[in-house]
Amino acid sequence: MAETVKLRDEYIKLGQALKAAHVVDSGVDAKYAVEEGLVKVNGQTEYQRGKKLRDGDVVEYDGKTIRIEA
């Protein structure tokens, strides 16, 4: 089942979304997961922790799916 992260603003950054969905414990863990190419956004490997995610984006990490919703 997919985890859902609700937007409070126009976007949320990738690292923040990983923490909000509780798939990483800290910003440092998020940083390494992204830098190592372990995170996909909308099916594409993403290497920027600061990538802006908006309504409808889908993040995949460690077998988990996170949906971004407004």
C-alpha positions as CSV (number, residue, x, y, z in Angstrom):
1,M,0.0,0.0,0.0
2,A,1.2,3.5,-0.9
3,E,2.0,6.0,1.8
4,T,0.5,9.5,1.2
5,V,2.2,12.8,2.0
6,K,-0.1,15.8,2.0
7,L,1.2,19.0,0.7
8,R,1.0,22.0,3.0
9,D,2.5,24.3,0.4
10,E,2.8,24.3,-3.4
11,Y,5.6,21.6,-3.2
12,I,7.6,19.5,-0.8
13,K,11.3,18.7,-1.3
14,L,12.2,15.0,-1.9
15,G,14.3,14.7,1.3
16,Q,11.4,16.1,3.3
17,A,8.9,13.8,1.7
18,L,11.0,10.7,2.5
19,K,11.1,11.8,6.2
20,A,7.4,12.7,6.3
21,A,6.5,9.3,4.9
22,H,8.8,7.7,7.6
23,V,10.8,5.7,5.1
24,V,14.1,7.3,6.4
25,D,14.9,8.3,9.9
26,S,16.8,11.5,9.2
27,G,17.8,14.1,6.6
28,V,21.2,12.5,6.4
29,D,19.6,9.1,5.6
30,A,17.5,10.8,2.9
31,K,20.6,12.5,1.5
32,Y,22.6,9.2,1.1
33,A,19.6,7.3,-0.3
34,V,19.1,9.9,-3.0
35,E,22.8,10.4,-3.8
36,E,23.2,6.6,-4.2
37,G,20.5,6.5,-6.8
38,L,18.1,4.5,-4.7
39,V,15.1,6.8,-5.1
40,K,12.8,7.2,-8.1
41,V,10.4,10.0,-8.8
42,N,7.8,9.2,-11.4
43,G,9.8,6.2,-12.6
44,Q,13.1,8.1,-13.1
45,T,16.1,7.8,-10.8
46,E,16.5,11.1,-8.9
47,Y,19.8,12.4,-7.5
48,Q,18.7,15.8,-6.1
49,R,17.5,15.7,-2.6
50,G,16.0,19.2,-3.1
51,K,13.8,18.1,-6.1
52,K,10.5,19.8,-5.7
53,L,7.6,17.3,-5.6
54,R,4.1,18.5,-6.5
55,D,0.6,17.1,-6.4
56,G,0.4,13.7,-8.3
57,D,4.1,12.9,-8.1
58,V,5.0,9.3,-7.0
59,V,8.2,8.4,-5.2
60,E,9.6,4.9,-4.9
61,Y,12.2,3.9,-2.3
62,D,13.2,0.6,-0.7
63,G,10.1,-1.2,-2.0
64,K,7.8,1.5,-0.8
65,T,5.6,3.9,-2.8
66,I,4.9,7.5,-1.7
67,R,2.2,9.5,-3.3
68,I,2.2,13.3,-3.1
69,E,-1.3,14.9,-2.7
70,A,-2.5,18.4,-2.4
